[in-house]
């Protein structure tokens, strides 16, 4: 009796065990078992049954899926494979139940249980049952409850679900969608969210509040290139690069910001200050005194070195009274003194190239330097004629000896050099006398007119002689011989030819 112990007739029902299934059938036949493991055909009208009989107490439990309605027999003998009955029964199944059959002795008890979650059939208090598709991430969870927003389990139509942590300001919003920039809710990491695509309003498209350097040009900004480089087209202050912003950009040579000035090292045009830019750089290290654009005119009040005219600047400024300007080189005998004047007797500078032997800066006689600056000798009418600026009343031997010379030996040459009105006038002009007087003077060849020579070189007209013996007489004698220049007597000066 493997598995089944024959067949036994039960009161009220006949049981048929086949292929591990328990099928309950209406009662049939009498109460007594007549055979084991055999089929009995009764003589009653159209009643045929198969009875499972056991000879010992047997307990068996079988779970099957059956219909809640019990099929009835037709009264015809049972024929064919018992599985046909099982198939028919399974085909009639409409409700899934759990049936437990317990047989003890001759008593059989059948118990039916509740719905089973996961069997794919929604029963009882189940909200859903998708069978093997129940579980996390599915529409039906493992406990056969529906996956809803807020349960902490992201369902098929949910982007996220953090359960009680869901909130419109959290990473997962209350509708189980991710909090993203542009959704109108300020989420983690967002400073704002205005749910529009306007990038230059009070909230950028990155959900950040506008700030200089964010790469977006907003109200109050001239530009915003998103970097902190001040030497490109947009400064770190979000202003367009411009001369005066304190940063050197483009073609600028300099930019000292508010310190840019026409008088500063960096001009308002952001160019380095240079002489000739028509702006006077005179602050800091600046040395300009003027700037007229270097127009090439050195006598217009501003030289091309951007300095005011001055003697010694190397430029001739006639308007300033200059006669020359050699840069004040310290050489007073080079044709231009350090006073920017041409050399002249009385300028206080000794110019040997001009024949001066002295220059005391005045034209006063008898002070150690004659008013001719030692140029008491002049070449006139072919002879060198000299006088002694330091003395009066001297004859020609004494006059010529002052210069280490002697009177011209050929007295005829001497006489003929002064014996005409024209020749006498030439001599008077050379020595600065106002006029001439021609006569047969014994000694006057040449003398000035007698008078007080204090503070003057010559007095009156120049006297020339028409007397041929005059030259010999004048060697050692003269009118007012030995009379001093400052005497109250009429002193005279001799002008003699020396060689």
DRENDO-1510 file (C-alpha; in Angstrom, 1 decimal, always signed):
<recs>
REC; n; res; u; v; w
REC; 1; UNK; +0.0; +0.0; +0.0 .
REC; 2; UNK; +2.4; +2.7; -1.3 .
REC; 3; UNK; +0.9; +6.0; -0.8 .
REC; 4; UNK; -2.7; +4.9; -0.9 .
REC; 5; UNK; -4.2; +2.1; +1.2 .
REC; 6; UNK; -6.9; +0.9; -1.1 .
REC; 7; UNK; -10.2; +2.4; -1.2 .
REC; 8; UNK; -12.6; +2.9; +1.6 .
REC; 9; UNK; -16.2; +4.0; +1.6 .
REC; 10; UNK; -17.0; +7.0; +3.7 .
REC; 11; UNK; -20.3; +8.1; +4.9 .
REC; 12; UNK; -21.7; +11.0; +2.8 .
REC; 13; UNK; -18.8; +11.1; +0.3 .
REC; 14; UNK; -16.7; +8.9; -1.7 .
REC; 15; UNK; -13.0; +9.9; -2.0 .
REC; 16; UNK; -10.8; +9.2; -4.9 .
REC; 17; UNK; -7.1; +9.6; -4.6 .
REC; 18; UNK; -5.2; +9.9; -7.8 .
REC; 19; UNK; -1.9; +11.5; -8.8 .
REC; 20; UNK; -1.5; +13.2; -5.4 .
REC; 21; UNK; -5.0; +14.9; -5.6 .
REC; 22; UNK; -8.0; +14.5; -3.3 .
REC; 23; UNK; -11.4; +14.6; -5.1 .
REC; 24; UNK; -14.5; +14.5; -3.0 .
REC; 25; UNK; -17.5; +12.8; -4.7 .
REC; 26; UNK; -21.1; +12.2; -3.5 .
REC; 27; UNK; -21.8; +9.2; -1.3 .
REC; 28; UNK; -22.4; +6.0; -3.1 .
REC; 29; UNK; -22.8; +2.2; -2.4 .
REC; 30; UNK; -23.1; +0.6; +1.1 .
REC; 31; UNK; -21.1; +1.0; +4.2 .
REC; 32; UNK; -19.0; -2.1; +3.9 .
REC; 33; UNK; -15.8; -2.6; +2.1 .
REC; 34; UNK; -15.8; -5.8; +0.0 .
REC; 35; UNK; -12.3; -5.6; -1.5 .
REC; 36; UNK; -9.0; -3.8; -1.5 .
REC; 37; UNK; -7.6; -1.9; -4.5 .
REC; 38; UNK; -10.5; -3.0; -6.6 .
REC; 39; UNK; -13.4; -1.3; -8.4 .
REC; 40; UNK; -17.0; -2.3; -7.5 .
REC; 41; UNK; -20.0; -1.9; -9.8 .
REC; 42; UNK; -23.3; -1.7; -8.0 .
REC; 43; UNK; -26.7; -3.0; -9.1 .
REC; 44; UNK; -28.5; +0.2; -8.2 .
REC; 45; UNK; -30.0; +2.2; -11.0 .
REC; 46; UNK; -27.3; +4.0; -13.0 .
REC; 47; UNK; -25.2; +4.4; -9.9 .
REC; 48; UNK; -21.6; +3.7; -10.1 .
REC; 49; UNK; -18.9; +4.9; -7.7 .
REC; 50; UNK; -15.3; +4.3; -6.8 .
REC; 51; UNK; -14.6; +4.1; -3.1 .
REC; 52; UNK; -11.3; +4.5; -1.4 .
REC; 53; UNK; -11.0; +2.0; +1.5 .
REC; 54; UNK; -8.4; +1.9; +4.1 .
REC; 55; UNK; -7.7; -1.0; +6.4 .
REC; 56; UNK; -5.9; +1.0; +9.0 .
REC; 57; UNK; -6.0; +4.5; +10.5 .
REC; 58; UNK; -4.4; +6.7; +7.8 .
REC; 59; UNK; -3.8; +10.5; +7.9 .
REC; 60; UNK; -3.2; +12.3; +4.7 .
REC; 61; UNK; -3.0; +16.0; +3.9 .
REC; 62; UNK; -3.3; +17.2; +0.3 .
REC; 63; UNK; -3.5; +20.8; -0.9 .
REC; 64; UNK; -5.1; +21.5; -4.2 .
REC; 65; UNK; -6.9; +24.1; -6.2 .
REC; 66; UNK; -10.5; +23.3; -6.6 .
REC; 67; UNK; -13.7; +25.0; -7.5 .
REC; 68; UNK; -16.0; +26.2; -4.7 .
REC; 69; UNK; -18.8; +24.5; -6.4 .
REC; 70; UNK; -18.8; +20.6; -6.3 .
REC; 71; UNK; -19.4; +18.8; -9.5 .
REC; 72; UNK; -22.0; +16.0; -9.3 .
REC; 73; UNK; -21.9; +12.6; -10.9 .
REC; 74; UNK; -24.3; +11.7; -13.6 .
REC; 75; UNK; -25.0; +8.2; -12.1 .
REC; 76; UNK; -23.1; +6.7; -15.0 .
REC; 77; UNK; -20.2; +4.4; -14.3 .
REC; 78; UNK; -16.8; +6.2; -14.0 .
REC; 79; UNK; -14.7; +5.5; -17.0 .
REC; 80; UNK; -11.4; +6.8; -18.4 .
REC; 81; UNK; -8.3; +8.2; -16.7 .
REC; 82; UNK; -9.0; +9.8; -13.3 .
REC; 83; UNK; -6.9; +12.8; -14.5 .
REC; 84; UNK; -9.8; +13.7; -16.8 .
REC; 85; UNK; -11.8; +14.4; -13.7 .
REC; 86; UNK; -8.9; +16.5; -12.3 .
REC; 87; UNK; -8.6; +18.4; -15.5 .
REC; 88; UNK; -12.3; +19.1; -15.5 .
REC; 89; UNK; -12.2; +20.2; -11.9 .
REC; 90; UNK; -9.2; +22.5; -12.5 .
REC; 91; UNK; -11.0; +23.9; -15.6 .
REC; 92; UNK; -13.9; +24.8; -13.4 .
REC; 93; UNK; -11.8; +26.5; -10.8 .
REC; 94; UNK; -12.5; +30.2; -10.4 .
REC; 95; UNK; -11.4; +30.9; -6.8 .
REC; 96; UNK; -8.1; +30.0; -5.3 .
REC; 97; UNK; -8.4; +28.4; -1.9 .
REC; 98; UNK; -6.2; +26.4; +0.4 .
REC; 99; UNK; -7.8; +23.0; +1.4 .
REC; 100; UNK; -6.5; +20.8; +4.1 .
REC; 101; UNK; -7.9; +17.3; +4.5 .
REC; 102; UNK; -7.2; +15.3; +7.6 .
REC; 103; UNK; -8.3; +11.6; +7.7 .
REC; 104; UNK; -8.3; +9.8; +11.1 .
REC; 105; UNK; -9.7; +6.4; +11.2 .
REC; 106; UNK; -12.9; +6.7; +9.3 .
REC; 107; UNK; -13.4; +10.5; +9.8 .
REC; 108; UNK; -12.3; +13.1; +7.2 .
REC; 109; UNK; -12.1; +16.9; +8.0 .
REC; 110; UNK; -11.6; +19.5; +5.3 .
REC; 111; UNK; -10.4; +23.2; +6.1 .
REC; 112; UNK; -10.2; +26.0; +3.6 .
REC; 113; UNK; -7.5; +29.0; +4.3 .
REC; 114; UNK; -7.3; +32.9; +3.3 .
REC; 115; UNK; -5.7; +34.5; +0.2 .
REC; 116; UNK; -2.0; +34.0; -0.6 .
REC; 117; UNK; +0.1; +37.2; -1.5 .
REC; 118; UNK; +2.3; +36.6; -4.5 .
REC; 119; UNK; +0.1; +34.0; -6.2 .
REC; 120; UNK; -0.8; +36.6; -8.9 .
REC; 121; UNK; -4.5; +36.7; -7.8 .
REC; 122; UNK; -5.7; +39.8; -5.8 .
REC; 123; UNK; -7.9; +38.4; -3.0 .
REC; 124; UNK; -9.2; +39.6; +0.3 .
REC; 125; UNK; -7.6; +42.7; +1.6 .
REC; 126; UNK; -4.8; +42.7; -1.0 .
REC; 127; UNK; -4.4; +46.0; -2.8 .
REC; 128; UNK; -2.7; +44.2; -5.7 .
REC; 129; UNK; -0.9; +41.0; -6.5 .
REC; 130; UNK; +1.3; +40.8; -9.6 .
REC; 131; UNK; +2.8; +37.5; -8.6 .
REC; 132; UNK; +6.5; +37.4; -9.3 .
REC; 133; UNK; +6.5; +41.1; -10.3 .
REC; 134; UNK; +5.7; +42.1; -6.7 .
REC; 135; UNK; +8.6; +43.8; -4.9 .
REC; 136; UNK; +10.7; +47.0; -4.6 .
REC; 137; UNK; +10.5; +49.3; -7.6 .
REC; 138; UNK; +7.3; +47.6; -8.9 .
REC; 139; UNK; +3.7; +48.9; -8.9 .
REC; 140; UNK; +2.8; +46.2; -6.3 .
REC; 141; UNK; +5.1; +45.7; -3.4 .
REC; 142; UNK; +6.1; +42.5; -1.8 .
REC; 143; UNK; +3.3; +42.7; +0.8 .
REC; 144; UNK; +0.7; +43.1; -2.0 .
REC; 145; UNK; +0.1; +46.8; -1.2 .
REC; 146; UNK; +0.2; +49.4; -4.0 .
REC; 147; UNK; +3.5; +51.4; -4.4 .
REC; 148; UNK; +2.5; +55.0; -3.7 .
REC; 149; UNK; +4.5; +58.2; -3.4 .
REC; 150; UNK; +5.8; +58.7; +0.1 .
REC; 151; UNK; +6.2; +55.0; +1.0 .
REC; 152; UNK; +10.0; +55.3; +0.7 .
REC; 153; UNK; +10.1; +52.8; -2.3 .
REC; 154; UNK; +10.5; +54.5; -5.7 .
REC; 155; UNK; +7.8; +53.1; -7.9 .
REC; 156; UNK; +7.8; +52.7; -11.7 .
REC; 157; UNK; +6.3; +56.2; -12.2 .
REC; 158; UNK; +8.3; +57.9; -9.5 .
REC; 159; UNK; +11.7; +59.6; -10.0 .
REC; 160; UNK; +12.5; +59.3; -6.3 .
REC; 161; UNK; +10.9; +58.5; -3.0 .
REC; 162; UNK; +12.5; +59.3; +0.4 .
REC; 163; UNK; +9.4; +58.6; +2.4 .
REC; 164; UNK; +8.9; +61.1; +5.2 .
REC; 165; UNK; +11.9; +63.1; +3.9 .
REC; 166; UNK; +10.0; +64.0; +0.8 .
REC; 167; UNK; +9.5; +67.8; +0.7 .
REC; 168; UNK; +9.3; +70.5; -2.0 .
REC; 169; UNK; +12.6; +71.9; -0.6 .
REC; 170; UNK; +14.3; +68.5; -0.3 .
REC; 171; UNK; +16.1; +66.5; -2.9 .
REC; 172; UNK; +13.0; +64.4; -3.5 .
REC; 173; UNK; +9.8; +66.5; -3.7 .
REC; 174; UNK; +6.5; +65.7; -2.2 .
REC; 175; UNK; +5.3; +64.4; -5.6 .
REC; 176; UNK; +8.2; +62.0; -5.8 .
REC; 177; UNK; +10.0; +64.0; -8.6 .
REC; 178; UNK; +13.6; +65.0; -8.3 .
REC; 179; UNK; +14.1; +68.6; -7.2 .
REC; 180; UNK; +15.8; +70.2; -10.2 .
REC; 181; UNK; +16.7; +73.8; -11.1 .
REC; 182; UNK; +13.8; +75.3; -13.0 .
REC; 183; UNK; +11.0; +73.5; -11.3 .
REC; 184; UNK; +10.0; +76.5; -9.2 .
REC; 185; UNK; +11.1; +74.9; -5.9 .
REC; 186; UNK; +14.3; +76.0; -4.1 .
REC; 187; UNK; +16.0; +72.7; -3.5 .
REC; 188; UNK; +19.4; +71.7; -2.0 .
REC; 189; UNK; +22.3; +73.6; -3.5 .
REC; 190; UNK; +19.9; +76.2; -5.1 .
REC; 191; UNK; +19.9; +79.8; -4.1 .
REC; 192; UNK; +16.7; +80.5; -5.9 .
REC; 193; UNK; +14.4; +79.0; -8.5 .
REC; 194; UNK; +12.0; +81.2; -10.5 .
REC; 195; UNK; +11.0; +78.5; -13.0 .
REC; 196; UNK; +11.9; +80.5; -16.1 .
REC; 197; UNK; +14.7; +80.6; -18.6 .
REC; 198; UNK; +15.5; +84.3; -18.3 .
REC; 199; UNK; +19.1; +84.4; -17.4 .
REC; 200; UNK; +19.5; +88.1; -16.5 .
REC; 201; UNK; +16.8; +88.4; -14.0 .
REC; 202; UNK; +17.1; +88.0; -10.2 .
REC; 203; UNK; +17.6; +84.3; -10.5 .
REC; 204; UNK; +19.9; +82.8; -13.1 .
REC; 205; UNK; +19.2; +79.7; -15.2 .
REC; 206; UNK; +21.6; +77.9; -12.9 .
REC; 207; UNK; +19.4; +78.8; -9.9 .
REC; 208; UNK; +22.0; +81.1; -8.4 .
REC; 209; UNK; +21.5; +84.7; -7.4 .
REC; 210; UNK; +23.2; +87.1; -9.8 .
REC; 211; UNK; +26.7; +88.0; -9.0 .
REC; 212; UNK; +29.6; +89.5; -10.8 .
REC; 213; UNK; +31.7; +86.7; -12.2 .
REC; 214; UNK; +28.9; +84.2; -12.8 .
REC; 215; UNK; +29.3; +84.6; -16.5 .
REC; 216; UNK; +25.9; +86.2; -17.0 .
REC; 217; UNK; +25.5; +89.9; -17.6 .
REC; 218; UNK; +22.8; +91.3; -15.3 .
REC; 219; UNK; +21.4; +94.7; -14.5 .
REC; 220; UNK; +24.1; +97.0; -13.3 .
REC; 221; UNK; +26.8; +95.0; -15.0 .
REC; 222; UNK; +28.5; +96.1; -18.2 .
REC; 223; UNK; +29.8; +92.7; -18.9 .
REC; 224; UNK; +30.5; +89.4; -17.2 .
REC; 225; UNK; +33.0; +86.9; -18.7 .
REC; 226; UNK; +33.1; +84.7; -15.6 .
REC; 227; UNK; +36.7; +85.2; -14.8 .
REC; 228; UNK; +38.8; +87.4; -12.6 .
REC; 229; UNK; +41.2; +88.6; -15.3 .
REC; 230; UNK; +41.4; +92.4; -15.3 .
REC; 231; UNK; +43.5; +92.8; -18.5 .
REC; 232; UNK; +40.9; +91.3; -20.9 .
REC; 233; UNK; +37.8; +93.0; -22.3 .
REC; 234; UNK; +35.8; +92.6; -19.1 .
REC; 235; UNK; +37.3; +93.4; -15.7 .
REC; 236; UNK; +36.7; +91.4; -12.5 .
REC; 237; UNK; +34.4; +94.2; -11.5 .
REC; 238; UNK; +32.1; +93.4; -14.5 .
REC; 239; UNK; +32.9; +96.7; -16.2 .
REC; 240; UNK; +34.1; +97.0; -19.8 .
REC; 241; UNK; +37.8; +97.6; -20.2 .
REC; 242; UNK; +38.4; +101.3; -20.3 .
REC; 243; UNK; +41.2; +103.8; -19.9 .
REC; 244; UNK; +41.1; +104.9; -16.3 .
REC; 245; UNK; +40.0; +101.6; -14.8 .
REC; 246; UNK; +43.4; +101.0; -13.3 .
REC; 247; UNK; +44.2; +98.0; -15.6 .
REC; 248; UNK; +46.4; +98.0; -18.7 .
REC; 249; UNK; +44.4; +96.6; -21.6 .
REC; 250; UNK; +44.6; +96.6; -25.4 .
REC; 251; UNK; +46.6; +99.5; -26.8 .
REC; 252; UNK; +47.1; +101.2; -23.4 .
REC; 253; UNK; +50.6; +102.0; -22.4 .
REC; 254; UNK; +49.7; +102.6; -18.8 .
REC; 255; UNK; +46.7; +103.0; -16.6 .
REC; 256; UNK; +47.0; +104.4; -13.0 .
REC; 257; UNK; +43.2; +104.8; -12.6 .
REC; 258; UNK; +42.3; +108.0; -10.8 .
REC; 259; UNK; +46.0; +109.0; -10.8 .
REC; 260; UNK; +45.9; +109.4; -14.6 .
REC; 261; UNK; +46.5; +113.1; -15.3 .
REC; 262; UNK; +47.9; +115.5; -17.9 .
REC; 263; UNK; +50.6; +116.3; -15.4 .
REC; 264; UNK; +51.3; +112.7; -14.3 .
REC; 265; UNK; +53.4; +109.9; -15.7 .
REC; 266; UNK; +50.3; +108.3; -17.2 .
REC; 267; UNK; +48.1; +110.7; -19.2 .
REC; 268; UNK; +44.2; +110.6; -19.3 .
REC; 269; UNK; +44.6; +108.8; -22.6 .
REC; 270; UNK; +46.5; +106.0; -20.9 .
REC; 271; UNK; +49.7; +106.9; -22.7 .
REC; 272; UNK; +53.1; +107.3; -21.1 .
REC; 273; UNK; +53.9; +111.0; -20.6 .
REC; 274; UNK; +56.5; +112.2; -23.1 .
REC; 275; UNK; +57.8; +115.6; -24.1 .
REC; 276; UNK; +55.8; +116.7; -27.2 .
REC; 277; UNK; +52.4; +115.3; -26.1 .
REC; 278; UNK; +51.2; +118.8; -25.3 .
REC; 279; UNK; +50.7; +117.8; -21.7 .
REC; 280; UNK; +53.1; +119.2; -19.0 .
REC; 281; UNK; +54.4; +116.2; -17.0 .
REC; 282; UNK; +55.6; +118.0; -13.8 .
REC; 283; UNK; +54.6; +115.8; -11.0 .
REC; 284; UNK; +56.4; +112.9; -9.4 .
REC; 285; UNK; +59.5; +112.3; -11.6 .
REC; 286; UNK; +58.2; +114.7; -14.3 .
REC; 287; UNK; +60.6; +117.5; -15.2 .
REC; 288; UNK; +58.7; +119.3; -17.9 .
REC; 289; UNK; +58.2; +123.0; -17.6 .
REC; 290; UNK; +56.1; +123.4; -20.7 .
REC; 291; UNK; +55.0; +121.4; -23.7 .
REC; 292; UNK; +53.9; +123.0; -27.0 .
REC; 293; UNK; +54.1; +119.8; -28.9 .
REC; 294; UNK; +57.7; +120.2; -30.0 .
REC; 295; UNK; +56.8; +122.5; -32.8 .
REC; 296; UNK; +60.4; +123.2; -33.7 .
REC; 297; UNK; +60.3; +126.9; -32.6 .
REC; 298; UNK; +62.8; +127.4; -29.8 .
REC; 299; UNK; +61.9; +131.1; -29.4 .
REC; 300; UNK; +58.1; +130.7; -28.7 .
REC; 301; UNK; +58.4; +130.4; -24.9 .
REC; 302; UNK; +58.9; +126.6; -24.8 .
REC; 303; UNK; +61.8; +124.7; -26.3 .
REC; 304; UNK; +61.6; +121.3; -27.9 .
REC; 305; UNK; +63.0; +119.9; -24.7 .
REC; 306; UNK; +59.8; +121.0; -22.9 .
REC; 307; UNK; +61.7; +123.6; -20.9 .
REC; 308; UNK; +61.3; +127.3; -20.6 .
REC; 309; UNK; +63.8; +129.4; -22.5 .
REC; 310; UNK; +67.0; +130.1; -20.6 .
REC; 311; UNK; +70.5; +131.1; -21.4 .
REC; 312; UNK; +72.5; +128.0; -21.7 .
REC; 313; UNK; +69.8; +125.7; -23.1 .
REC; 314; UNK; +71.6; +125.7; -26.5 .
REC; 315; UNK; +68.7; +127.5; -28.3 .
REC; 316; UNK; +69.0; +131.2; -29.4 .
REC; 317; UNK; +66.0; +133.1; -28.0 .
REC; 318; UNK; +66.3; +136.6; -29.4 .
REC; 319; UNK; +63.0; +137.4; -27.7 .
REC; 320; UNK; +64.8; +136.8; -24.4 .
REC; 321; UNK; +67.6; +139.2; -25.4 .
REC; 322; UNK; +70.1; +136.5; -26.3 .
REC; 323; UNK; +72.7; +137.1; -29.0 .
REC; 324; UNK; +74.0; +133.6; -28.9 .
REC; 325; UNK; +73.7; +130.4; -26.9 .
REC; 326; UNK; +76.4; +127.8; -26.9 .
REC; 327; UNK; +75.0; +125.9; -23.8 .
REC; 328; UNK; +77.1; +127.9; -21.3 .
REC; 329; UNK; +80.1; +125.8; -21.9 .
REC; 330; UNK; +82.4; +127.9; -19.7 .
REC; 331; UNK; +84.5; +129.2; -22.5 .
REC; 332; UNK; +84.1; +133.0; -22.7 .
REC; 333; UNK; +86.5; +133.3; -25.7 .
REC; 334; UNK; +84.6; +131.1; -28.1 .
REC; 335; UNK; +82.5; +133.7; -29.7 .
REC; 336; UNK; +79.6; +133.4; -27.1 .
REC; 337; UNK; +79.9; +134.1; -23.5 .
REC; 338; UNK; +78.0; +132.3; -20.7 .
REC; 339; UNK; +75.8; +135.3; -20.7 .
REC; 340; UNK; +74.6; +134.3; -24.1 .
REC; 341; UNK; +76.2; +137.5; -25.5 .
REC; 342; UNK; +78.7; +138.0; -28.1 .
REC; 343; UNK; +82.1; +139.1; -26.8 .
REC; 344; UNK; +82.7; +142.8; -26.2 .
REC; 345; UNK; +85.0; +144.9; -24.2 .
REC; 346; UNK; +83.5; +145.5; -20.8 .
REC; 347; UNK; +81.6; +142.2; -20.5 .
REC; 348; UNK; +83.9; +141.2; -17.7 .
REC; 349; UNK; +85.4; +138.3; -19.7 .
REC; 350; UNK; +88.9; +138.4; -21.2 .
REC; 351; UNK; +88.7; +137.5; -24.8 .
REC; 352; UNK; +92.3; +137.2; -26.1 .
REC; 353; UNK; +91.1; +136.2; -29.5 .
REC; 354; UNK; +89.5; +139.7; -29.6 .
REC; 355; UNK; +92.8; +141.3; -28.6 .
REC; 356; UNK; +91.8; +142.0; -25.1 .
REC; 357; UNK; +94.5; +142.0; -22.4 .
REC; 358; UNK; +92.0; +142.8; -19.7 .
REC; 359; UNK; +88.3; +143.3; -19.1 .
REC; 360; UNK; +87.2; +144.7; -15.8 .
REC; 361; UNK; +83.5; +144.9; -16.8 .
REC; 362; UNK; +83.5; +148.7; -17.2 .
REC; 363; UNK; +84.6; +151.4; -19.5 .
REC; 364; UNK; +86.3; +153.5; -16.9 .
REC; 365; UNK; +89.9; +154.6; -17.6 .
REC; 366; UNK; +92.7; +154.8; -15.2 .
REC; 367; UNK; +91.4; +151.8; -13.1 .
REC; 368; UNK; +94.0; +149.3; -14.2 .
REC; 369; UNK; +92.1; +148.2; -17.3 .
REC; 370; UNK; +91.5; +150.8; -20.0 .
REC; 371; UNK; +88.1; +151.2; -21.5 .
REC; 372; UNK; +89.4; +149.4; -24.5 .
REC; 373; UNK; +90.1; +146.3; -22.4 .
REC; 374; UNK; +93.8; +146.5; -23.2 .
REC; 375; UNK; +93.0; +147.0; -26.8 .
REC; 376; UNK; +94.8; +150.4; -26.8 .
REC; 377; UNK; +96.5; +149.5; -30.0 .
REC; 378; UNK; +94.6; +149.6; -33.4 .
REC; 379; UNK; +95.8; +149.1; -36.9 .
REC; 380; UNK; +94.9; +152.2; -38.9 .
REC; 381; UNK; +96.3; +153.6; -42.2 .
REC; 382; UNK; +98.9; +150.8; -42.3 .
REC; 383; UNK; +100.4; +151.3; -38.9 .
REC; 384; UNK; +99.7; +150.1; -35.3 .
REC; 385; UNK; +98.7; +153.0; -33.3 .
REC; 386; UNK; +98.7; +152.7; -29.4 .
REC; 387; UNK; +98.0; +154.8; -26.3 .
REC; 388; UNK; +98.6; +154.2; -22.6 .
REC; 389; UNK; +95.2; +153.9; -20.9 .
REC; 390; UNK; +96.9; +154.1; -17.5 .
REC; 391; UNK; +98.7; +157.4; -18.0 .
REC; 392; UNK; +98.5; +160.8; -19.5 .
REC; 393; UNK; +101.3; +163.3; -20.4 .
REC; 394; UNK; +103.5; +160.5; -22.0 .
REC; 395; UNK; +105.5; +161.0; -25.2 .
REC; 396; UNK; +105.7; +158.2; -27.8 .
REC; 397; UNK; +108.8; +156.4; -26.5 .
REC; 398; UNK; +107.0; +155.8; -23.2 .
REC; 399; UNK; +103.7; +154.9; -24.8 .
REC; 400; UNK; +105.2; +152.2; -27.1 .
REC; 401; UNK; +107.4; +150.8; -24.4 .
REC; 402; UNK; +104.3; +149.9; -22.4 .
REC; 403; UNK; +103.6; +147.2; -24.9 .
REC; 404; UNK; +107.3; +146.3; -25.4 .
REC; 405; UNK; +107.3; +148.2; -28.7 .
REC; 406; UNK; +109.2; +151.2; -30.1 .
REC; 407; UNK; +107.9; +154.1; -32.2 .
REC; 408; UNK; +108.0; +153.6; -36.0 .
REC; 409; UNK; +111.5; +154.3; -37.1 .
REC; 410; UNK; +110.6; +155.8; -40.4 .
REC; 411; UNK; +109.3; +159.2; -39.5 .
REC; 412; UNK; +108.1; +159.9; -43.0 .
REC; 413; UNK; +105.9; +156.8; -42.9 .
REC; 414; UNK; +104.7; +158.0; -39.5 .
REC; 415; UNK; +104.0; +161.5; -40.8 .
REC; 416; UNK; +102.3; +160.4; -44.0 .
REC; 417; UNK; +99.9; +158.1; -42.1 .
REC; 418; UNK; +98.2; +161.1; -40.4 .
REC; 419; UNK; +98.9; +164.2; -42.4 .
REC; 420; UNK; +95.6; +164.4; -44.3 .
REC; 421; UNK; +92.1; +165.1; -43.2 .
REC; 422; UNK; +90.9; +161.7; -44.3 .
REC; 423; UNK; +93.6; +159.8; -42.6 .
REC; 424; UNK; +93.1; +161.9; -39.4 .
REC; 425; UNK; +89.4; +161.1; -39.5 .
REC; 426; UNK; +90.0; +157.4; -39.8 .
REC; 427; UNK; +92.2; +157.5; -36.7 .
REC; 428; UNK; +89.6; +159.5; -34.8 .
REC; 429; UNK; +86.9; +157.0; -35.6 .
REC; 430; UNK; +89.1; +154.0; -34.6 .
REC; 431; UNK; +89.8; +155.4; -31.1 .
REC; 432; UNK; +86.4; +156.9; -30.6 .
REC; 433; UNK; +87.1; +160.6; -30.7 .
REC; 434; UNK; +84.3; +162.9; -32.0 .
REC; 435; UNK; +86.3; +165.0; -34.5 .
REC; 436; UNK; +89.6; +166.0; -35.8 .
REC; 437; UNK; +91.8; +169.1; -35.9 .
REC; 438; UNK; +94.5; +169.5; -38.6 .
REC; 439; UNK; +97.4; +172.1; -38.1 .
REC; 440; UNK; +101.1; +172.3; -38.1 .
REC; 441; UNK; +101.4; +171.1; -34.5 .
REC; 442; UNK; +104.9; +170.7; -33.2 .
REC; 443; UNK; +104.2; +167.6; -31.1 .
REC; 444; UNK; +100.6; +166.6; -31.8 .
REC; 445; UNK; +100.9; +163.8; -34.2 .
REC; 446; UNK; +98.7; +162.4; -32.5 .
REC; 447; UNK; +97.2; +163.9; -29.3 .
REC; 448; UNK; +93.7; +164.5; -27.9 .
REC; 449; UNK; +92.5; +167.9; -26.8 .
REC; 450; UNK; +93.6; +168.9; -23.4 .
REC; 451; UNK; +91.3; +168.4; -20.4 .
REC; 452; UNK; +90.6; +166.4; -17.3 .
REC; 453; UNK; +90.8; +162.7; -18.2 .
REC; 454; UNK; +89.2; +161.4; -15.0 .
REC; 455; UNK; +86.7; +158.7; -16.0 .
REC; 456; UNK; +87.3; +159.2; -19.7 .
REC; 457; UNK; +89.9; +157.9; -22.2 .
REC; 458; UNK; +90.0; +160.8; -24.6 .
REC; 459; UNK; +88.9; +164.4; -24.5 .
REC; 460; UNK; +87.8; +166.5; -27.4 .
REC; 461; UNK; +89.0; +166.2; -31.0 .
REC; 462; UNK; +92.0; +164.3; -32.3 .
REC; 463; UNK; +94.9; +166.6; -33.3 .
REC; 464; UNK; +96.8; +165.6; -36.4 .
REC; 465; UNK; +99.9; +167.6; -37.6 .
REC; 466; UNK; +100.9; +168.9; -41.0 .
REC; 467; UNK; +104.4; +169.6; -39.8 .
REC; 468; UNK; +106.8; +167.0; -41.0 .
REC; 469; UNK; +109.1; +167.5; -38.1 .
REC; 470; UNK; +106.4; +166.5; -35.7 .
REC; 471; UNK; +107.2; +162.8; -35.5 .
REC; 472; UNK; +110.8; +163.4; -34.2 .
REC; 473; UNK; +109.6; +165.9; -31.7 .
REC; 474; UNK; +106.9; +163.6; -30.4 .
REC; 475; UNK; +109.3; +160.8; -29.5 .
REC; 476; UNK; +110.3; +162.5; -26.3 .
REC; 477; UNK; +108.0; +165.5; -26.0 .
REC; 478; UNK; +104.3; +166.5; -26.1 .
REC; 479; UNK; +102.0; +169.2; -25.0 .
REC; 480; UNK; +101.4; +169.0; -21.2 .
REC; 481; UNK; +104.2; +166.5; -20.8 .
REC; 482; UNK; +104.0; +164.8; -17.4 .
REC; 483; UNK; +100.6; +166.1; -16.5 .
REC; 484; UNK; +98.5; +163.4; -14.8 .
REC; 485; UNK; +95.1; +162.4; -16.1 .
REC; 486; UNK; +93.3; +163.6; -13.1 .
REC; 487; UNK; +95.0; +166.9; -12.8 .
REC; 488; UNK; +93.1; +170.1; -12.8 .
REC; 489; UNK; +95.4; +171.2; -15.5 .
REC; 490; UNK; +94.7; +170.3; -19.2 .
REC; 491; UNK; +96.2; +166.8; -19.4 .
REC; 492; UNK; +96.6; +165.1; -22.8 .
REC; 493; UNK; +97.1; +161.6; -24.1 .
REC; 494; UNK; +99.4; +160.6; -27.0 .
REC; 495; UNK; +98.5; +158.1; -29.7 .
REC; 496; UNK; +101.7; +156.8; -31.3 .
REC; 497; UNK; +102.6; +154.4; -34.1 .
REC; 498; UNK; +104.5; +151.5; -32.6 .
REC; 499; UNK; +106.3; +148.5; -34.0 .
</recs>
